[in-house]
Amino acid sequence: MSGREKIAQTRHCAVDNLDGAPSEVTLIWHNLTVTPGASAGTRPLPVLCDISGTLQPGTLVALMGPSGAGKTTLMSALAYRMNGATCTAGEIRVNGRPIGPYMYDISGYIYQDELLPEGVTVQEHLELMANLKLGRGVPPDRKRTIIADILSQTGLERCARTQIANAAGTGKTLSGGERKRLAFAVELLSKPRLLFCDEPTTGLDSYSARQLVAMMKSLARSGTTVLCSIHQPAEKLLYEFDSLVLLTGGRTGFIGSPHDAVQFLRRQGLECDRGYSTADFLLKALSTSTGGTTTRGNGFTTGTCPLAICNNYSASEAARRQEALISAELYRAAVSEAGSEPRPQHRGRCWFYTLYWLVYRHVLQAHRNPNLQYFKLVQRIVIALLVGLCFSDAIELSQKGVQAMQGVIFLIVSENTFLPMYAVLSVFPESFPLFQREKKANLYSTAQFYISRILSMTPFILLETCAFILIVYYLAHLRPTLLGLVVTVAASVLVMNVSIACGCFFSTLFPTVASAMSYLVPFDYILMITSGIFIKIWSMPLYLRWMPFLSWMMFASEAISIAQWDGVKSIECSNIIPSVCLHDGEQVLEQYSFSSSHLRTDFAVLIGQYFIYHTLAMLCLAWRVARK
């Protein structure tokens, strides 16, 4: 390998571990307004309206506010994970830099609902994510050390060999608290400078919540800035946070320590009653249902509405402190190179390396879900035995044998068409949420995900098809030639692959299995009618002659019929009227509008349909991701 090639390979596959990046980061948002995408005939109102604030290095910050206050929207905007249709105005900067794709490298995002793969253990999932996040530039030994440290840090050593979840619902799986900690562990693999957590304590008991907050505080003390939206934490948990960001109605209610927040509201005439939860007091004060008259009850005395709280905060000393910090960062951006537009950072993940690990995960999941693959193999073997035994004495070189032969061919083609096509309808709707989230985290591309799904199915597809055909071929006593067997097996494998490709197309085109099935059923009639078994193709109206080109069943039936009848010179015609007797294999093929000269064309069309349907499916999947 030349020196230039080595440099190119290093650039492509070298890991960017951000060691050159600052160990501490300051994040600011200034005059930030976020408006959702407009729908037909509507003019949406801003979710966040002209707000400003800062996140200081190594702090644990709680983001609080009533439902609809804009907490998740603010976190998504700060983390550079907003929907593409959302309009954002104002400035968001990290150490003076405008945020951009590099945020995926320096920040982690933990969602409220954990979407984790089934059928893999905690250790396996962390190994997979380490390879996706860190790439091949980090040695395997180093990755194992990182994973061991994170397991210890998050308290997951005891459940490292436990499956996250399984489709069968049997055996030990992770609890809710363990799933939350695993979500943290995944984000810690890339050592983020910023960590955004969307209500991580929701659904946890008080002990698990305390453990989780303690872990976040430990991360903050090690230099990671943690912003955590939280809903009504316990009294002691609230004071574990270094700072609070209070939102109401898309505006800032207060930014400062929990103690300062209580004092600020007290100056507004809002007093928390003794023994009442401070978190409940803060949320109630920020609730839009609070009136402007002075009342007592529900834990506090009120005399100020949320709008007045926001206005009073804008004129407070706490707001001036935030403005001073923001001004300092903007000045830093103006006088230093830190304010220049950062280049998108590459994580050093080679394309095929990422594809390999995705295939590994899908194969592992399939292996541990017997209902997904092995049960289908047993099902195909049982059907093959049934078909083969039913036709074991019917295949012969006679007029009755012609009908039986074409019946077997139709069953072979239809069995490898309809079952596989319907079996894959649920593949992409079920895996789409996890795929969408991992794609949004920039772990892999749509093409890598789709191709890995197809490659992981391929070994089982070959096993099922070959087992089915070999059993039927032997028991039904089909033509005992090597060429006949090879053509029949090859055509059947192609049929099953094209059927799966078509099923994937419908699976990605529609959001649910029910909607995909409702459109696939009418399509099945086109496949069967144009299969060449029920009607001669040339007898169809001219304006419908295009339909057979959608039907791989016709091309597969023709290919297998050629394998069974081409070269047959004599067929018995006893007790048959001579004018309707089929004397040789060529006449049998002609009876069904087939020709022995079309064999190569049949295989070429089947291969072409395979790639066409898969291409359409991948485009539909990319379109759905873009819409989301």
N, C-alpha and C positions, 0 to 999 in steps of 0.2 A: 504493500500500500504506500502510495506517495505521501509526501508531507502535506500537500494540499488536501488530499482525501482525508487524512487523519484530522486535520483542522476542521474540515466540513463535518465529519462524523462527530467530533467533539462538540461543535456548536449545536448539532441536531440533538444529541443525546446527553449532553452535560446537564447536571442538575443545578438549578438555581436555588441554593439553600438560604438566600437572603442574608448571608453572613455579612455582606457589605452594607446592608441596610442599617439604619439607626436602631439601636436596641430599644429605644423608647419613642413613642409617637404621640403627637397631640392632634386631635381631630376637632375641627370647628365646623359649624354650619352658620351661615350669615344670611339673613333676610330670605330664608328658605320657604318657598311656596310649592306645594305639590297638589296637582289637580289630576283626577283620574281621566282616562280616555273618554271622549264624548261618544254617546250612543245616538242612534237616529232620532232627530227631533228634540234632543235635550242639550242643555248647557250645564255641565256639572259644576258644582261648587267645590272650592279647594278643600282638601282634607287637612292640609297644614297651611297656615296663613301667616307668612312673614315672621318666622320664628328664628331665633339665634341662640347659640349655646356652644359649650366646649366640653370635650372629654380630655382630662389630664392624664399623663402617663402613669401607669401602674395603679389605677384607681378602680374600685368596684362601685358602679353607678346603677341605681335602680330607676327604671322608667315606669312611672305610675300615672294613672288617670282612669276615669270612668270608661265604660265601653263606648267605642266610637270616637274617642279623643284623638286618635291618630298615632297610637304607640307603635303598632306594627309597621305603619307606613313610614314613620320616622326611622325606625331601625333598618328597614329595607333601603331607604334612600341613603342613609349613612354608609351602609355596607355595599353599595353599588349593586343591589340585587332587585331593582325595581322592574316592574312590567314595562315592556317596550312601549306600550300605548300610553303610559303615564307621562304627563308633562311636569317637568321640574324646573323651577326658576330659583335663582339665588346661587350661593356658593357653598360648596362642601370641600374642605381641604384637609390633607394629612401632612403635617410638617410643612405646610405651605404649598403643597402640591394639590392641584385639582384631582379629585378621585377619578379613577378609570379602571380598566381591566386589571391593573396591578393589585387591586383590592382583593382579588381572589387568592393572591399569593401571600398577602400579609394579614389577612383576616379570616376568621371562621364564623359560621352562622349555624346556630342550633335552633331548629324549629320547634314549635309547641308540640306537634305530633311527630313521633319518631317513625320514619319510614325506613325499615331495615329489612334486608333480604331473609327469606325463610331458608331453612335447611342447612345453614352454615353455623359454625360455632363462633364464639367471641374471638378466639385466637385466629381462626381462619379469616374472619371478616377484617380484623385489624391488619393481617398480613396482606390481604387483597388491597385494602385502602392505602396501606403504606406503599405498595408498588404502583398504584395509580397516582398517588399524590407526589411521591418522591422520585419515581422513575427508576431507570436502571443505573443512574449515575451514583446512587448511594449503595455501597456494598451490602450484600445480604446479611452479613454479621452485624453491621451497623444498624440495619433495620430491625433485626431481632433484639438488639440491645434497647433501641428506642421503644419497641413494643413492650418489652419486659418492664421498663421504667414507667410507662404509661399505665400498664395494668396495676402496678404497685401504687401509683399516684391516685388512681381512681378507685382502688379497692375492688378490682375485678379479677384478682388472681384465682379465687376459689371457683369462679364460674367460667374460666378461660376455655374449658372443654365443653361447655354447655351450649346447646343450640339456641339461637336467638328466638326462633319460632319454628314450628313445623306444621305442614298442611294436615297431617293426620291428627293433630291435637293430642298426641300421646307423648309421654316422657317429660322430663324436666325441661323447662324453658325459662327465659329471663323474666324477672318481675318488672313492674313499672319503674321502680327506682334504678334497677340495674340497666334497663334500656336507656334511661336518661344518662346514666354515667357512661354507657357505651357511646352515646352520641357525643358526649364531651371528649371521650378518648379518641374518637375518629378525628375530631377537629384539632386535637393536640399534636397529631402526627406531624403536621407541617409547622409547628411552633408559631402560632399566629401572634402578631403584635396586638391585634384587636380581636375581641371575641364578642359576638352579638348573640344573646340568648332570649328567645321569645317565650316567656312564661314557662321556664324550665321546672318550676315547682308545682305546676298544675297537676292535680290527680295524685300527688304524693302525700303520704302521712307526714306528721310533724317531724319525726325522727329522720326520715329520708330527706325532707326539705332542709333540715339543719345540716345534714351531711353535704348536700349539694351546694348550699351557700358557703359552707366552710371550704369546700373545694374551689369555688370561684374566688373566694378571698385569698386563698393560697396562690392561685394563679396570678391574681392582681399583685400580690407582694413579690412575685418573681418577675414582674415587669410587664405582664399582659394587661392591657386595658380592657375591662369587662363591662359591657352595657347590658343590663338584664331587665326586661319588662317583667313585672311581678304583680300579682293580684292579691291584695290583702294579706301580706305576710304577718307572721306572729310578731308580737311586740319586740322580743329579743332579736329576731331576724332583721327587723327594719333597721335597728341601730348597728347592724354589722356592715351596712353599706356606707361608703365614704361620702357619697353624694346622692341626691335625689333630683330627677328631672320630672317635674309635674306638668302634665298636659290636660287641657280641657277645651273641647270644641275646636281643636286644631291650633290652639294658642298656648303659649308658655305661661303656666301658673306660678312656677318658682323653680330655681336651680340653686342648690346649696345642700348643706348637711341636713340630716333629719331634724336635729335640734333647732337649726336655723329656720327650717320650714315651719315648725310648730310655733316658734317665736314670731315669725312673719305673719302667720294667720291670726295669732293672738292680737297683733297690732291692728288687724282688720276687723276686730270685734268677734273673732271666732275662737271660742275657748273649749278645749276638750275636757269633758267631765272626768272626774277621778274614776279610775278603774275601767275606763273605756279604751278600746284599742286605738292606738295612734294611727295605724294604717287605715282603719275604718273611718276615723275622724278626717283624715286627709282626703279620702275618696269622696266622702259625703260632702265636704266643703267644695270639692271641684265638680260635683254632680250638677248637671243643668237643671235638675228638678228642685234645687235649693231656691227658695224664694228670697225676695229682697227685704222682707219684714223680719223684725227681731222675734224669734221664737226660741223655746227651750225644749229639748227632747232629742231622742235618737243619739244621745251621747255628747251633744255639744250645744252651745248657744250660738246662734247665727244672726248676723245682721248685714252680711255682704254677699252679693250674688257672684257667680264665677267670673262673669265679664268684668266686674269691678276688681276682682282679685288679679286678673291678668293685667288690667290697666295699672293697678297699684304696683305690681311687680315691675312693670316697664319703667316706673319712676323710682324704683328702690335702689339701695346701695348694692344689693346682690346682682341686679341687672347691670349696674355700672361696672362691677368687677368682671362680669362676663364680657362686656363690651371692650374692656381694657385688654383682656386676654385675646380676644378676636383681633383687635387692632394690632397687637404685637405679632400675631401670626401673619396677618396680611402684610405688615411691614417686612417681616422676614421673607415673605414670598417676593416682595418687590425688589429687595436688595441682594438676594442670593439666588443661586442656581436652583435651589430647592423648589422655587416657584415655577420652573419650566415644566412643560408638559412631559410627564414620564413616558418612557417607552413601554409598550406591553411586555411583560416579563414572561419568558418561556420556562416551563417547569422541567424541561428536559425529558419529557416522556416520548419515547419512540412510538410510532404509530402501531407497528406490529407487536411491540411489547405490551402496550395497553390492550390490544385485541386479544392477545394470549391470555391475559389475566381475566378478561371478561368471559372468554370461552370457558376458562377453568371454573369460574363461579357458576355459570349456567349448567355445566356438566355435573358439578358437585350437587347442585340443587336437584337436578333430574335424578341422579343416582339415589338421593335420599328421600325421594318422593315416589314410592312404588306405584301409586295411583296414576302418576304422570306418564311413566314409560313401561315398567315391567308388566303392569296389568294389561296394557294395550298389546304387548307382545303375546301374552297368554291368550288374549281375546282373538288375535289374528290367527294364532295356531289352531284354536278351536274351530274357527270359521273355515280355515283351510282344510282341516280334517273333514268337516261336514260337506263342503263342496266336492272335495276329491272322492270321498266314498260314494256320494250320490251319483257321480258321473263315471265311476270306476268301470262299469260294464257298458257304457253308452257310446264310447268313442270307438268308431270303426269306419272303414272305407266303404260306407253305404250311404243311401239318401237319408236315412235316419241319423247316421253318424254326422252328416253335415250339419244338421240342425243342432245336435248335441254339442258339436265342436264350437259353433258360433255362440251357443249359450254359455259355454265355459269361458270363452273369450270375453263375452260381455260381463260376466261375473268377475273375472279377473280385473278388467279395466274399471268397472264401477266400484268394486271393493277398494281399489287403490285410489279412487277419486273422492268418494263422498265421506268416508270415515276420517281420513286425514284432513280434508278441507274443513270439516266442522270441528275437528279436535283442536285446531290452532286458533279458532275464532276468539278464544279467551286469553290467548298469550299476551297480546299487547295491551288490551284494556286493563288487565290485572297488573302488569308491570309498568304501565305508563307513569303513575305517580312517582315511583322511585326513580325511574329513568329521567323524568322531567327535573327532579330535584338534583340528581347527580350531574345531569347535563348543565343545569344552571350554575352548578359549582365548578364548571369547566374541567370536569374529570375526564371526559371523553366526548367524542362527536356522535352525531346521529348515525352516521355510517358505521362507526365501530360498534355501537350498540346493536344495530340491526344485523350486521354481518355475524357478530358473535352469537346472536340468538340462532341464526340459521345454521352456523357451523356446529353449534352444540347439539342441534337436532339430528345432524347428518348421520352419525353412527347408529342411532336408534332407527332412523328411517331405513338405512341399508339392511339392518338386521331384521326388521319387521318384514320388509318387502321380500327379501331373499328367502326367509323362512316360509312365508306364505306361498310364494311361487314354486319353490322346490317341492313342498308337500303336495300341492295341487297337481303339479306336473307329473309327479311319480304315481300318485293314487289314481288320477284320471287317465293315465296311460296316453298322454299326449305324444306327439311325434318324437320318436326316440333318436333324434339326431343332435349332435353338438350345436350345430348352427341354429336349429329350432329352439333349443334351450337357451342359448346365449341371447338371441334376439328377443325372446319372450321375457327373460329376466331384465335385460337392458330397457326394453320398452316399459315394463312395469315399474322399474325404478324411476324412470323419467316421468311417468304418469303421476306417481306419488309425489315427486318433487314439484311438478307443475301444480298439482292440487294444493300442496302446502303453500306454494308461492301465491296462488289465487286466494287461499284462505287468509294469508297474511295481508294481502291487499285489502280485503274486506275488513279485516281486523283493525287495520290502521286507518281506514277511511271513515269508520263509524266509531262513536265514543263508547258504545255499549255492545255487549254480545247480542242482546235482543234486537237492536236496530240492524246490526250486521246480518243476522240470520233472516230477518224479514225481507231483505233485499237479495240474499243469496239463494233463497228457495226458488224464486222465479228464474234465476240464472241456471239452476240445475236442470230445468226443463229444456233450455237451449242445448245443454250438454248432452242430454239423453236423446232428444229428437234428432240431433245431428251426429249421433254416434255411428251411423251407417248400418245399424242392426235393424231398426224399425222401418226406415224409409230410404229409398234410393236417392242419393244426393241430387242426381241430375233431374229427378222428377219434381223437385221443389221449385216454386215460382222464382223467376229471375231476380226479383227484388229481395229475395231471401237467401240468395246463393252465398252471401257474405258470412252467414251465420256459422257454417262449418269451420271457418278459420278462427272462431273463438273457442271451438271445442277440441280440446286435446284428446277427447275420447275417440273421435273419428280417426285421427292420425295414429293413435295407439292401437285401435282395433284393426286398422289396415295393416300396420306393421306386424302384429302378432298373427293375423290371418295369413299374411304372406309367408311367415315362418312356418306355419302349419300346412299350407296348401301348395306352395310353390314347388314344382317338380313332381307332384302327384299325377301320375299318368292314367290311372284307371280307378273309377269308383263304381261299385256294383249298382246295377239298375233293375234288379229282379222285382217283378210285380209293380213296376212304375211305368206310366205312360211315357214312351220314348221322347215325346216332345217336351216333357217337363223334367226329364232326367238330366242331372249334372254329371257329365262323363269324366271330368278330370279337374284338377285343382284350379286351372285357369278359368274354367266356367264358374266354379264356386266364387272366385274372387270377383268376376264380372257380375255375378248375381247381386253382390253387395256394393257395386260401383267401386271396387278396389282394383288395383293393378300392381303386378309384381315389380314394375319399373319405378314405383313410387317409394321404395323402402328408404332410400337415402333422404328423399324429401320429407318423409314422415319424421325421421329422427332430427333433421335440421329444424323443422317447424316446432317439434317438442322442445328442443334446446332453446330456440328463440323465444317461445312462450315462457319458458322458465325465467329467462333474464328479463323479459318485458314485465311480467307480473311482479317480480322482486323489485325492479326499478320503480314501478308505480307505487308499490308498498312503501319503499324507502322515502319517496317524495311525499307521500301522504303523511308519513310519520314526521318528517321535517316540517311540513305545513302545520300540523297540529301543534308542534312545539313552538313554532313561530307565533301562532295565534295566542298561545298561553303566555 
